[in-house]
Amino acid sequence: MRPLVSWMTKSDPVLLEFFEETGIAMPPAVGSYNIDGVSHPTVKRRLPVLDDHGLLRKVDEDRGYYRITDRGRAYLNGELESDDLESS
């Protein structure tokens, strides 16, 4: 089971799933264009938070591209506990 902790929103797992499914680095605009039900402002606001907690990584500072991390994959696979996520 994937825990949602205090800093997470219900959009976060959806964003991580999209990054894992595509397997590519992308900027917020690409994610928001392709994910139904998650607005561009939400995507733009949440990607840096997921980066701060190690679930995504910003791989291109100039263009703002993000990629899922091994930690993000571990979260999606249910391998992280709430304590692991809160302490990051």
TIVO-2410 file (N, C-alpha, C; in nm, 3 decimals):
# residues 88
REC num residu      c1      c2      c3 atome chaine
REC   1      M   0.084  -0.119   0.000     N      A
REC   1      M   0.000   0.000   0.000    CA      A
REC   1      M   0.088   0.124   0.000     C      A
REC   2      R   0.046   0.224  -0.074     N      A
REC   2      R   0.122   0.349  -0.080    CA      A
REC   2      R   0.068   0.448   0.023     C      A
REC   3      P   0.150   0.486   0.117     N      A
REC   3      P   0.103   0.582   0.216    CA      A
REC   3      P   0.100   0.724   0.158     C      A
REC   4      L   0.004   0.803   0.204     N      A
REC   4      L   0.004   0.947   0.179    CA      A
REC   4      L   0.041   1.010   0.312     C      A
REC   5      V   0.145   1.089   0.314     N      A
REC   5      V   0.191   1.151   0.438    CA      A
REC   5      V   0.157   1.300   0.436     C      A
REC   6      S   0.190   1.369   0.543     N      A
REC   6      S   0.143   1.506   0.564    CA      A
REC   6      S   0.176   1.603   0.451     C      A
REC   7      W   0.287   1.586   0.384     N      A
REC   7      W   0.326   1.681   0.280    CA      A
REC   7      W   0.273   1.642   0.142     C      A
REC   8      M   0.210   1.526   0.131     N      A
REC   8      M   0.164   1.477   0.001    CA      A
REC   8      M   0.019   1.517  -0.027     C      A
REC   9      T  -0.013   1.523  -0.157     N      A
REC   9      T  -0.151   1.543  -0.201    CA      A
REC   9      T  -0.194   1.421  -0.280     C      A
REC  10      K  -0.323   1.409  -0.307     N      A
REC  10      K  -0.371   1.293  -0.382    CA      A
REC  10      K  -0.324   1.295  -0.527     C      A
REC  11      S  -0.274   1.408  -0.573     N      A
REC  11      S  -0.219   1.417  -0.710    CA      A
REC  11      S  -0.079   1.355  -0.720     C      A
REC  12      D  -0.007   1.349  -0.611     N      A
REC  12      D   0.132   1.304  -0.615    CA      A
REC  12      D   0.149   1.162  -0.670     C      A
REC  13      P   0.072   1.062  -0.624     N      A
REC  13      P   0.087   0.929  -0.682    CA      A
REC  13      P   0.055   0.926  -0.831     C      A
REC  14      V  -0.043   1.004  -0.873     N      A
REC  14      V  -0.080   1.010  -1.015    CA      A
REC  14      V   0.037   1.064  -1.096     C      A
REC  15      L   0.101   1.168  -1.046     N      A
REC  15      L   0.217   1.226  -1.115    CA      A
REC  15      L   0.331   1.125  -1.122     C      A
REC  16      L   0.359   1.059  -1.012     N      A
REC  16      L   0.468   0.960  -1.010    CA      A
REC  16      L   0.438   0.844  -1.104     C      A
REC  17      E   0.314   0.799  -1.107     N      A
REC  17      E   0.276   0.690  -1.199    CA      A
REC  17      E   0.300   0.731  -1.344     C      A
REC  18      F   0.266   0.854  -1.378     N      A
REC  18      F   0.285   0.900  -1.515    CA      A
REC  18      F   0.434   0.903  -1.551     C      A
REC  19      F   0.516   0.952  -1.461     N      A
REC  19      F   0.661   0.954  -1.487    CA      A
REC  19      F   0.715   0.812  -1.501     C      A
REC  20      E   0.667   0.720  -1.419     N      A
REC  20      E   0.716   0.583  -1.429    CA      A
REC  20      E   0.669   0.518  -1.560     C      A
REC  21      E   0.543   0.538  -1.594     N      A
REC  21      E   0.489   0.476  -1.715    CA      A
REC  21      E   0.558   0.525  -1.842     C      A
REC  22      T   0.589   0.654  -1.847     N      A
REC  22      T   0.651   0.708  -1.968    CA      A
REC  22      T   0.800   0.678  -1.973     C      A
REC  23      G   0.865   0.677  -1.856     N      A
REC  23      G   1.007   0.647  -1.851    CA      A
REC  23      G   1.096   0.756  -1.908     C      A
REC  24      I   1.041   0.876  -1.923     N      A
REC  24      I   1.119   0.986  -1.981    CA      A
REC  24      I   1.125   1.104  -1.885     C      A
REC  25      A   1.221   1.192  -1.910     N      A
REC  25      A   1.227   1.319  -1.838    CA      A
REC  25      A   1.134   1.416  -1.910     C      A
REC  26      M   1.065   1.500  -1.833     N      A
REC  26      M   0.973   1.596  -1.894    CA      A
REC  26      M   0.952   1.717  -1.804     C      A
REC  27      P   0.911   1.827  -1.865     N      A
REC  27      P   0.879   1.947  -1.788    CA      A
REC  27      P   0.734   1.940  -1.739     C      A
REC  28      P   0.695   2.027  -1.646     N      A
REC  28      P   0.559   2.025  -1.595    CA      A
REC  28      P   0.451   2.036  -1.704     C      A
REC  29      A   0.474   2.114  -1.807     N      A
REC  29      A   0.372   2.133  -1.910    CA      A
REC  29      A   0.336   2.003  -1.980     C      A
REC  30      V   0.432   1.916  -2.003     N      A
REC  30      V   0.404   1.788  -2.069    CA      A
REC  30      V   0.318   1.701  -1.978     C      A
REC  31      G   0.351   1.697  -1.851     N      A
REC  31      G   0.271   1.619  -1.757    CA      A
REC  31      G   0.130   1.670  -1.748     C      A
REC  32      S   0.112   1.798  -1.731     N      A
REC  32      S  -0.022   1.852  -1.715    CA      A
REC  32      S  -0.105   1.837  -1.843     C      A
REC  33      Y  -0.042   1.840  -1.958     N      A
REC  33      Y  -0.113   1.821  -2.084    CA      A
REC  33      Y  -0.165   1.678  -2.098     C      A
REC  34      N  -0.091   1.583  -2.044     N      A
REC  34      N  -0.122   1.441  -2.064    CA      A
REC  34      N  -0.193   1.372  -1.948     C      A
REC  35      I  -0.207   1.437  -1.836     N      A
REC  35      I  -0.273   1.376  -1.720    CA      A
REC  35      I  -0.408   1.442  -1.701     C      A
REC  36      D  -0.513   1.365  -1.718     N      A
REC  36      D  -0.648   1.416  -1.697    CA      A
REC  36      D  -0.673   1.437  -1.548     C      A
REC  37      G  -0.737   1.547  -1.515     N      A
REC  37      G  -0.778   1.572  -1.377    CA      A
REC  37      G  -0.674   1.637  -1.289     C      A
REC  38      V  -0.557   1.668  -1.342     N      A
REC  38      V  -0.455   1.739  -1.264    CA      A
REC  38      V  -0.418   1.864  -1.343     C      A
REC  39      S  -0.442   1.978  -1.283     N      A
REC  39      S  -0.420   2.105  -1.353    CA      A
REC  39      S  -0.272   2.139  -1.368     C      A
REC  40      H  -0.244   2.225  -1.465     N      A
REC  40      H  -0.105   2.269  -1.485    CA      A
REC  40      H  -0.048   2.336  -1.360     C      A
REC  41      P  -0.123   2.428  -1.295     N      A
REC  41      P  -0.066   2.487  -1.173    CA      A
REC  41      P  -0.034   2.383  -1.065     C      A
REC  42      T  -0.116   2.280  -1.054     N      A
REC  42      T  -0.089   2.175  -0.956    CA      A
REC  42      T   0.037   2.099  -0.991     C      A
REC  43      V   0.051   2.061  -1.117     N      A
REC  43      V   0.171   1.989  -1.160    CA      A
REC  43      V   0.295   2.075  -1.136     C      A
REC  44      K   0.287   2.200  -1.176     N      A
REC  44      K   0.401   2.290  -1.162    CA      A
REC  44      K   0.442   2.309  -1.015     C      A
REC  45      R   0.343   2.309  -0.927     N      A
REC  45      R   0.368   2.327  -0.784    CA      A
REC  45      R   0.418   2.199  -0.718     C      A
REC  46      R   0.369   2.082  -0.762     N      A
REC  46      R   0.400   1.956  -0.695    CA      A
REC  46      R   0.533   1.894  -0.737     C      A
REC  47      L   0.577   1.914  -0.860     N      A
REC  47      L   0.702   1.851  -0.904    CA      A
REC  47      L   0.821   1.894  -0.817     C      A
REC  48      P   0.837   2.022  -0.786     N      A
REC  48      P   0.949   2.058  -0.698    CA      A
REC  48      P   0.939   1.995  -0.558     C      A
REC  49      V   0.817   1.977  -0.509     N      A
REC  49      V   0.799   1.914  -0.377    CA      A
REC  49      V   0.842   1.767  -0.384     C      A
REC  50      L   0.801   1.699  -0.490     N      A
REC  50      L   0.842   1.559  -0.507    CA      A
REC  50      L   0.994   1.548  -0.525     C      A
REC  51      D   1.053   1.648  -0.587     N      A
REC  51      D   1.199   1.655  -0.599    CA      A
REC  51      D   1.263   1.675  -0.462     C      A
REC  52      D   1.209   1.765  -0.383     N      A
REC  52      D   1.262   1.790  -0.248    CA      A
REC  52      D   1.264   1.664  -0.162     C      A
REC  53      H   1.169   1.574  -0.186     N      A
REC  53      H   1.158   1.453  -0.106    CA      A
REC  53      H   1.218   1.331  -0.175     C      A
REC  54      G   1.288   1.355  -0.287     N      A
REC  54      G   1.365   1.249  -0.351    CA      A
REC  54      G   1.286   1.151  -0.438     C      A
REC  55      L   1.160   1.182  -0.466     N      A
REC  55      L   1.079   1.091  -0.548    CA      A
REC  55      L   1.094   1.123  -0.697     C      A
REC  56      L   1.122   1.247  -0.727     N      A
REC  56      L   1.159   1.291  -0.861    CA      A
REC  56      L   1.292   1.362  -0.850     C      A
REC  57      R   1.358   1.382  -0.965     N      A
REC  57      R   1.483   1.459  -0.966    CA      A
REC  57      R   1.478   1.554  -1.084     C      A
REC  58      K   1.513   1.678  -1.060     N      A
REC  58      K   1.521   1.775  -1.168    CA      A
REC  58      K   1.651   1.749  -1.242     C      A
REC  59      V   1.640   1.710  -1.368     N      A
REC  59      V   1.758   1.668  -1.444    CA      A
REC  59      V   1.806   1.775  -1.541     C      A
REC  60      D   1.728   1.881  -1.559     N      A
REC  60      D   1.768   1.990  -1.647    CA      A
REC  60      D   1.718   2.121  -1.587     C      A
REC  61      E   1.807   2.192  -1.523     N      A
REC  61      E   1.769   2.317  -1.456    CA      A
REC  61      E   1.717   2.422  -1.553     C      A
REC  62      D   1.779   2.433  -1.668     N      A
REC  62      D   1.740   2.537  -1.765    CA      A
REC  62      D   1.601   2.516  -1.821     C      A
REC  63      R   1.567   2.391  -1.853     N      A
REC  63      R   1.438   2.363  -1.915    CA      A
REC  63      R   1.336   2.306  -1.817     C      A
REC  64      G   1.378   2.278  -1.695     N      A
REC  64      G   1.286   2.231  -1.592    CA      A
REC  64      G   1.237   2.089  -1.610     C      A
REC  65      Y   1.321   2.001  -1.661     N      A
REC  65      Y   1.282   1.862  -1.682    CA      A
REC  65      Y   1.303   1.781  -1.554     C      A
REC  66      Y   1.207   1.692  -1.528     N      A
REC  66      Y   1.213   1.603  -1.412    CA      A
REC  66      Y   1.210   1.459  -1.459     C      A
REC  67      R   1.262   1.369  -1.373     N      A
REC  67      R   1.261   1.225  -1.401    CA      A
REC  67      R   1.234   1.155  -1.267     C      A
REC  68      I   1.166   1.042  -1.272     N      A
REC  68      I   1.140   0.965  -1.151    CA      A
REC  68      I   1.272   0.903  -1.102     C      A
REC  69      T   1.284   0.889  -0.972     N      A
REC  69      T   1.403   0.831  -0.910    CA      A
REC  69      T   1.375   0.687  -0.867     C      A
REC  70      D   1.479   0.619  -0.824     N      A
REC  70      D   1.460   0.484  -0.768    CA      A
REC  70      D   1.372   0.492  -0.643     C      A
REC  71      R   1.388   0.598  -0.567     N      A
REC  71      R   1.304   0.617  -0.448    CA      A
REC  71      R   1.157   0.635  -0.488     C      A
REC  72      G   1.133   0.708  -0.596     N      A
REC  72      G   0.997   0.725  -0.647    CA      A
REC  72      G   0.937   0.592  -0.690     C      A
REC  73      R   1.017   0.510  -0.756     N      A
REC  73      R   0.971   0.375  -0.796    CA      A
REC  73      R   0.944   0.289  -0.672     C      A
REC  74      A   1.030   0.300  -0.572     N      A
REC  74      A   1.010   0.225  -0.447    CA      A
REC  74      A   0.877   0.265  -0.383     C      A
REC  75      Y   0.847   0.394  -0.384     N      A
REC  75      Y   0.718   0.441  -0.330    CA      A
REC  75      Y   0.603   0.376  -0.406     C      A
REC  76      L   0.609   0.380  -0.539     N      A
REC  76      L   0.501   0.323  -0.620    CA      A
REC  76      L   0.487   0.173  -0.598     C      A
REC  77      N   0.596   0.106  -0.569     N      A
REC  77      N   0.593  -0.039  -0.544    CA      A
REC  77      N   0.554  -0.074  -0.401     C      A
REC  78      G   0.524   0.028  -0.320     N      A
REC  78      G   0.484   0.004  -0.182    CA      A
REC  78      G   0.598  -0.035  -0.090     C      A
REC  79      E   0.720   0.001  -0.128     N      A
REC  79      E   0.838  -0.037  -0.052    CA      A
REC  79      E   0.883   0.067   0.049     C      A
REC  80      L   0.814   0.181   0.057     N      A
REC  80      L   0.849   0.285   0.153    CA      A
REC  80      L   0.739   0.296   0.257     C      A
REC  81      E   0.778   0.309   0.381     N      A
REC  81      E   0.684   0.329   0.491    CA      A
REC  81      E   0.660   0.479   0.511     C      A
REC  82      S   0.554   0.511   0.582     N      A
REC  82      S   0.523   0.651   0.611    CA      A
REC  82      S   0.640   0.722   0.676     C      A
REC  83      D   0.707   0.654   0.770     N      A
REC  83      D   0.822   0.715   0.840    CA      A
REC  83      D   0.934   0.750   0.742     C      A
REC  84      D   0.956   0.665   0.641     N      A
REC  84      D   1.058   0.692   0.541    CA      A
REC  84      D   1.026   0.820   0.465     C      A
REC  85      L   0.899   0.842   0.437     N      A
REC  85      L   0.858   0.959   0.359    CA      A
REC  85      L   0.855   1.086   0.444     C      A
REC  86      E   0.814   1.074   0.569     N      A
REC  86      E   0.807   1.192   0.656    CA      A
REC  86      E   0.945   1.246   0.689     C      A
REC  87      S   1.042   1.156   0.700     N      A
REC  87      S   1.176   1.199   0.742    CA      A
REC  87      S   1.258   1.255   0.627     C      A
REC  88      S   1.208   1.247   0.505     N      A
REC  88      S   1.288   1.296   0.392    CA      A
REC  88      S   1.270   1.445   0.371     C      A
***
